[in-house]
Every structure is written in C-alpha cells, then in structure tokens.
Amino acid sequence: MHDFESWEDHCHFHDLHDYAGLVAYCREEVKRSPDDLYAAERLLQAFVLNGDYNDAINFGATLERDHPGVGMFSHHILDALFALGKTEADFDWSEPPSIVRLDRGVTDDCYAFLRPKRKPRTLFDFHTELWLHHYVAFSDDELLHYLQRDERFVVNGDSPVNAEISAARKRKKAEQ
C-alpha cells in the first residue's frame, strides 16, 4: 500500500471494512511519527471502529492526560465508553468534555437559533452552529423526530440528510 498517500490507505481500509488492518496500519503510523497527534487520533478511531474499546480507552487515557481538552481524543473515548455501556463518569478526565444530550435544552437552543432566520436550516447547520466543539450524544434521526414532535418547529422532509427545519411563525390573531 505504499503507492498511496496516507489518507488513501485509510480510505482503502474503510472501504473494505478492514478495521483490524486499519488498526495495524495506524499503529505503524504512530510508531513512525509518535508526535503526530493526528496519527494518534486515527489509531484511537481505528480501535473504536474495530471494537477494541478497552484499547481505545487505555490509549485515549494517555492522549487525554497529555493533551487535555482536545476534542478529537475525548470524542473517541466517549464512543468507546458508551459502546461498553458506560458513561463519561467512568473515565478520569483531565478536562471533562462537553456532552450535548437530547432534551428540552437542545430544542430550546435550536429554536433560539432558528427564530431570527427566514430560510429553513438543516441538521448540519445545527451541528456547525450550535455544537461544533461538543460531543453530540444522539443521532440525527433522533433529533429530527424530536423536532417533529415540537410544535415550535416546521420540519419539511423526513430524512436527516434533506430535512429543512424552520421556526413556526405565530399568526397574528384577527381583530374582533
């Protein structure tokens, strides 16, 4: 695989769903460039993709301790913890990550974001405008269904990929 650029190698493993191969490849990358934080992050992600959750947590603990608050590490650690049925409380964080859970606060934030806007927005817009640096502990499907049940929103489309969401406009009461 040395004919490819590194990202092409990663894509190749992903395309084949060869996550064990990806782990081995990423281990070699980290050996060659131990100070490359992106190589370390790719190995951490490969552990999670391969279901090596304890390896991800152990390797992630070292990274998180050496680089507290770096979201690219904490997000993979959280993925591994949640996959094992654990919570963020089961990890000794140097700097606890910010986690967004699906609740009334999320819909209130979405509504506050949409209210002044005329054009509908997508779920992607919420992620980039509201939660860019946070771990989002719900799927786009879950968010879409949650918004569909809230009368403050107008949701056009039933797929997270193409749904457009806007704030419901209050109609002025007719004068009597």
N, C-alpha and C positions, 0 to 999 in steps of 0.2 A: 504494500500500500504506500510505498514511499514516493510513488509518482504523483500523489495528490497533495494538495495543501491540507493543513491540519483540519480545517472546517469541512473539507470534502470527505476526509476519513470519518469524521464524526457523523456526517450525513449518511455515509455508506452503512455504518453500523446501525444507525437509527432506521434506515430504510429496510434493513434485513431483520430488525428487531433482535439483533445480536447484542444484547446488553452485557453478557459475560465478556464478549470480545471487546466491547466498549470499555468495560472496567479495566481489562488488561492493557488496552491501548492508553487509557488515561493514566494508569499507574506509571507507565513508561514516560509519558509526557511530564508527570510530576517529578520523576527521577531525573530526567534531563534538565528540567527547569524548576528547581524547588522553590524559587522565589516568585514564580509566576502565579499570582492569585487567581487568574482566570483558568489556568490549568487545574489548580486545586478545586475550583468551583465545578469544573467539568467532571472531575473524578467524584466529587460529592454527589452531583446529579446522577452520574452513572451508577453509583451504589444504590441510589433510590430506585432508578429505573429497573435495576436488576433484582430488586427485592432484598438487597443486602442492608436492611435498615439499621441493624446494630453497628455495622461497619460505618455507615453514613453518620450515625450519631457519635461514634467514637472519633472518627476523623474530623467531623464537624466541630466537636468539642475543642479540639486543638486549634482549629482555624478561628473559631469564635472567641476563644481566650486570647489568641494572638492579635486578632483584628475585631474587637468588639463593635457591635452595631452595624457590621457590613451585611446588608440585607440579602445579598446573593448567597451567603452562607446560612443565615438564620432561616431563610425560606425552605431550603432543602432539609435542614434539621427538623423543622416543623413537619414537613411532608413525611419524614421517616417516623417521627413520634406519633403522628396521627394514624399512620398506616399500622402501627403496632397497638393502636387503641389507647395510646397515652395522650397526655395534654402537655401544654407548654410548661406546666408546673413540675413535670417530671424531668426537667433539664436544668442544670445550674448555669444560668445565663450570666455573662459578664455585663451585658446590657440587654434586658428583655426586649423582644421585638414587639412591634405594634401589630395587633391582630384585629381585623375587622370581621365581626360575626353578623349574620343576617338577623337583624332585629329592627325595631322601630327607629333607632338612631340612624340606620342605613337609609331607610326610606325618607326620613326627615332630611338627611343630607342630600339625597337625590332630588327631593322636592325643592329644597333651597337652591340647588344648582340649576334646576330647570325653570323655575318660576320666572326669572327675568328674561328668559330666552324665548324667541318666537319660533325658531326652527326646532323640529324634533331632534333628539340626540340618540346615539346608540349606546349599547352597554360598554363598548370600547371607550367611549367618551367618559363614562363614569370612572372606569379604571384609571385612565390617564389624568383626569382632572381631580378626582377625589382620593384615590387610593394608590397612587403610583409607588409610594415607598412603604406600603403596608402589606402584610400577609392577608390575603383575602380567603377566609375560611368557608367559602360557599362557591358553588358553580354558577355559571351564567344562566343555566336553566333554572336553578333555584331562585336566583334574583329576578329573572323575568316573570316567573309565576307569582312571586311575592308582590311585584309591582302591579301585575294584572289584577290582583285582589284588592288593591288600594284605590279607592275612588278618586284620589288626588291625581292619578295618572291616566293618560290615554296611551295605550300601547297598540301600535299598528304592526302586525306581524307576529308570528308565533314561534319564530326561531331566534335564538340569541344572536345569530350571525346577521340577520337582516331586520330585526325588530327596531322600530323607531319609537321613542318614548318622548312624550311631552307632558307638561303640567296641564291638568284640566282647568279650563278657564271658567270662572264663575260668571254666570249670566246675571245681568242686572235685572232686578225684579221690575216688572211692568208697573207703571204708575196706576193707581186705582182711582 
